[in-house]
Amino acid sequence: MIQRIRRSRMFGWDRNPLRRRIDRVEAGVLAGLIIVFLIGAPILVAGAGHLARTAGMRALRTQATWSQVSATVPRAVPNQSASGQLNTVVLHGRWTAPDGQPRSGLIATSPGAVVGNTARIWVTRSGSPTGAPRERSELLGWTPIAEVGTALVLALMFFLAVRLQRRLFERSRLACWHRAWRAQGPRWTGQR
């Protein structure tokens, strides 16, 4: 019973004669924001999870078409740059694509690679080099991250919306009080 009374006061439903119109409007806007959040958040969280899972499944299907081929290093490249992985360098190499066409390009290999060495690389269906396929759990692991991230962003947006509406209503309320004081103040203080 006490909880119901507190809730009705919070939303301005207690029929308090001292409650102004702007207080009731503010309570209605707050109730509307809560309803929108409670209805919209689960839908948006589920949508973000669905999009992340769909993207992961699409990546898995794409990776299923990749294949591993042998690439040879025909000559060393003078400016060998590190590729970001430990103990690898990027060299010019040649390989045969899955469709039988000869291809060439930059490949990641060990720093000690010399002319004629072979390296196993992953290529797409068209023969373009790509990285190693990712694990299923890694690709689909983004689903809960997307859901939690969406929930956190929505909660932050809800919090900011409530703060903004409070600030706007406080400014409006203070303006109303100021106008009322200017109208009534001279009667009380004797200043005209």
Secondary structure as UniProt FT lines:
FT   HELIX           2..10
FT   TURN            11..12
FT   TURN            17..18
FT   HELIX           21..63
FT   TURN            64..65
FT   STRAND          67..72
FT   TURN            86..87
FT   STRAND          89..96
FT   TURN            98..99
FT   STRAND          102..109
FT   TURN            111..112
FT   TURN            115..116
FT   STRAND          118..123
FT   TURN            125..126
FT   STRAND          129..130
FT   HELIX           136..140
FT   HELIX           142..189
//
